[in-house]
Amino acid sequence: MKTLLTYFIQSMDEIQKDGNIDLVIFTGDLVDKGGCSFGNIDTAFKEFEKVVITPIIEKLKLPKEGFVFIPGNHDTENDAKKT
């Protein structure tokens, strides 16, 4: 079964054939609730790196610096109580 990530990488590979991609920007909400389902945010982002970032940069032959991540509101832990 193909995943959304598989289709995304295939699409980026097709675009790469027409021109050189030297930067991929992901903007927010890569994990939910600060990665709490993974136990902690560090584990969540390490898994995201392994499952998503690494396959993308390897397929597109990008350096690690060619993947930019801008955190969204779901990508952070917010333990502060609202008053």
Residue pairs with C-beta under 8 A, 6 or more apart in sequence:
5 51
5 52
5 55
8 56
9 55
9 56
9 59
12 21
12 24
12 56
12 59
12 60
13 59
13 60
15 21
16 60
21 60
21 62
22 62
22 66
23 62
23 66
23 67
23 68
24 56
24 57
24 60
24 62
24 66
24 67
24 68
25 68
25 69
25 70
26 67
26 68
26 69
26 70
27 70
27 72
28 70
28 71
28 72
28 73
28 74
28 75
29 72
29 73
29 74
29 75
30 45
30 48
30 52
30 69
30 71
30 72
30 75
31 38
31 41
31 44
31 45
31 48
31 74
31 75
32 74
33 74
34 41
34 44
34 74
34 75
34 76
34 77
34 78
35 41
35 42
35 43
35 44
35 45
35 75
35 77
36 77
37 44
38 44
38 47
41 76
41 77
53 67
53 69
56 62
56 67
57 63
57 64
57 66
57 67
60 66
